[in-house]
Amino acid sequence: MIEHREETQITIKIAAQRTGLHPRIVRRCMRWGLVSQVLTEAELVELRRIRRLSSLGINLAGIDVILRMRQRIQALQAELERLEASL
């Protein structure tokens, strides 16, 4: 039996409190597409990652590039694992 877990939606205010970001920054990240419009625990992980990158002096445009490259690398690693398993 497959369980379908619904993730609890988190408000911008709560997300900001739990990640240490200002609510305005959380909204901006949502507008930029760095996190989805429906905030869940997975988005909080990304927002914390964004906070760490921001603390290093990287602006949102740079963070956007870094996160997209990270996603691409993960996709390529998964594809490589799939190909290796099929050999």
C-alpha positions as CSV (number, residue, x, y, z in Angstrom):
1,M,0.0,0.0,0.0
2,I,1.3,3.4,-1.0
3,E,0.9,6.1,1.6
4,H,0.3,9.6,0.3
5,R,1.6,12.2,2.8
6,E,0.2,15.6,2.5
7,E,2.7,18.2,3.5
8,T,1.4,21.0,5.7
9,Q,1.4,24.3,4.1
10,I,3.4,26.9,6.0
11,T,2.6,30.6,6.0
12,I,5.2,33.2,4.9
13,K,5.4,34.6,8.4
14,I,6.1,31.1,9.9
15,A,8.6,30.3,7.1
16,A,10.4,33.6,7.8
17,Q,10.6,32.9,11.5
18,R,11.8,29.3,11.0
19,T,14.5,30.2,8.4
20,G,15.7,33.5,9.8
21,L,14.7,35.4,6.7
22,H,12.6,38.5,6.5
23,P,9.1,37.8,5.2
24,R,9.8,40.2,2.3
25,I,12.8,38.0,1.3
26,V,10.6,34.9,1.5
27,R,8.1,36.5,-0.9
28,R,10.8,37.6,-3.2
29,C,12.2,34.0,-3.3
30,M,8.7,32.9,-4.2
31,R,8.4,35.4,-7.0
32,W,11.8,34.5,-8.4
33,G,10.7,30.8,-8.4
34,L,13.5,29.8,-6.0
35,V,10.8,28.1,-3.9
36,S,7.2,27.2,-4.8
37,Q,4.2,29.3,-4.0
38,V,3.1,26.6,-1.5
39,L,5.6,26.6,1.3
40,T,6.3,23.2,2.9
41,E,9.1,21.7,4.9
42,A,11.0,21.1,1.6
43,E,10.8,24.8,0.8
44,L,12.1,25.6,4.3
45,V,15.2,23.6,3.5
46,E,15.7,25.6,0.3
47,L,15.1,28.9,2.1
48,R,17.7,28.0,4.7
49,R,20.1,27.2,1.8
50,I,19.2,30.6,0.3
51,R,19.9,32.3,3.7
52,R,23.4,30.6,3.9
53,L,24.3,31.7,0.3
54,S,23.0,35.2,1.0
55,S,25.2,35.4,4.2
56,L,28.2,34.7,1.9
57,G,27.3,37.9,0.0
58,I,25.6,36.3,-3.0
59,N,22.6,38.2,-4.4
60,L,19.3,36.5,-5.4
61,A,20.4,36.3,-9.1
62,G,23.5,34.5,-8.2
63,I,21.6,32.2,-5.8
64,D,19.1,31.4,-8.6
65,V,22.0,30.3,-10.8
66,I,23.6,28.2,-8.0
67,L,20.3,26.5,-7.1
68,R,19.5,25.7,-10.7
69,M,23.0,24.3,-11.3
70,R,22.6,22.2,-8.1
71,Q,19.3,20.8,-9.4
72,R,20.9,20.0,-12.8
73,I,23.9,18.2,-11.1
74,Q,21.5,16.2,-9.0
75,A,19.5,15.2,-12.1
76,L,22.7,14.2,-13.9
77,Q,23.8,12.1,-11.0
78,A,20.5,10.3,-10.9
79,E,20.7,9.7,-14.6
80,L,24.2,8.4,-14.3
81,E,23.2,6.0,-11.5
82,R,20.3,4.8,-13.6
83,L,22.6,4.1,-16.5
84,E,25.1,2.4,-14.4
85,A,22.4,0.2,-12.9
86,S,21.2,-0.9,-16.4
87,L,24.7,-2.1,-17.4
